[in-house]
Amino acid sequence: DAGVTQSPTHLIKTRGQHVTLRCSPISGHKSVSWYQQVLGQGPQFIFQYYEKEERGRGNFPDRFSARQFPNYSSELNVNALLLGDSALYLCASSLGGGGYTFGSGTRLTVV
Amino acid sequence: GEDVEQSLFLSVREGDSSVINCTYTDSSSTYLYWYKQEPGAGLQLLTYIFSNMDMKQDQRLTVLLNKKDKHLSLRIADTQTGDSAIYFCAPLGTYNTDKLIFGTGTRLQVFP
């Protein structure tokens, strides 16, 4: 059975550009969360979606947005990229109530 | 606020036991997780403990929870070089949503 899959694995963007990251949860998992992990730090919570509704938002600017589709896959969008947005973006899925399984992440570099 | 603290580094000899400690502030956490992260990789769920338990054993892993002191520890028996990684404790925060709260993690180095 496939785990949490994220795409792309790596990408490089220029300051001011927009980026879309994608995540497919484990089959049957209805909850998807996004985390940002800056080098040398622990992951920081960005968003949680459950059954296509936003359940929580972390302390991130409005440049960050996300959505969940009917098949429970999810997209994270970041507008007007800054150098400080360079990080590993992790997607995690669960049946609900914790026990999150993480994907391998998308490494975003903003130059 | 919600906060998690762990010591940054731990170095042990192969075959010895490792103990990684964690303190947290969110007393309402129902589940507390341990994740492992190898270089350049995502997070691997190792084990978890429910907040009404004091101890949980899972093969080489033993989790101890002192809820009164908000202290969590992970003991790895017979530590191997393949255990070298960063370990994160992650309480499940419940103030607003089901989010995991991470600290900076503990880098475990195992030497032969």
Interface residues (C-beta under 8 A of the other chain):
Chain A: S31 S33 Y35 G40 Q41 G42 P43 Q44 F45 Q48 Y50 R55 G56 G58 L90 A92 S94 G96 G97 G98 G99 Y100 T101 F102 G103 S104 G105
Chain B: V4 T30 Y31 Y33 Y35 A41 G42 L43 Q44 L45 Y48 F88 L92 N96 T97 D98 K99 L100 I101 F102 G103 T104 G105
